Amino acid sequence: MEQDERSEFQRRIGVGEKQHPFSLKSGPGSSRTFPVKREDNGKVGGKTTHHWDGRQDSTVFAGSMIKKPKVGEI
């Protein structure tokens, strides 16, 4: 049997246990997505997804570039 070295207070507040950012009514498979703003212009530049089991995913939206041809360029 493994000895628990935490105090009663530490066990009560959940020290060393996995923490979930979701309430009890959200279950397996649920997730929340939040927009992430860019630092240079304040527009949305991506999103962060928080999963029910503690994982996090981030997606970055790459900006588009339009290259204009110069005169005489083929």
N, C-alpha and C positions, 0 to 999 in steps of 0.2 A: 504494500500500500504506500502511495506517495504522500509525503508529508507536505502540508500546505503551510508555507512560511509567512503568509499574509496575515495582518492583524484583522480583527473583526470589522473595523472601519473600512479597511481596504477591500475586503470581500464584499461588504455592503455597497460600496460605490462602484465596484466592478474593475478594480485594478488588475491588469493582466488578462482581461477577457476581451473578446472581439466586440467592438462597438459598431452599431448600425446607425446610420444617419436617418433612418426611416422609422415611422411609427409602427406599432404592432399590426395595424390593419393592412399595411402593404406587405405583400408576401413575395415568395420566390418568383423571379422573372420580372419584377417591376423595376423601373428605373426613372430617374429624373434628369432632364436635360436643361442646362443653363447656357445662355449666350455669353461669349467672351469678347470684350471690346479691345480694339487695337489701341496701342499707346500713342501712335503718331497722329491719328485723326479721329479717334473715338467711335468709328464705325465698327459693326460686328465683324470680327475676323475669324471666328470659329465657334465651337461649342464644346462643353464638357458634360459628360454623362456620368452620373453617379448611380451605380447599380446597388440592388438591395443587399448583396453579400459583401459590400465594402470596396469592390473594384471601381476604378475610374478610367474612362476613356476620353481622349481629346481628339477633336477633328479641327484642322486648320483649313480655312478657305483661302486658296491662293488667288491673288488678284490677277486680272487678265491684262495682257499687254497688246497694244496694236502698233505695229510697225508700219510707218508710212514710207513708201518707196521714194527715193530721191530722184531728181530729174536725170534721165538718161540711164537709170538702173533698170535692168531687165530681170 
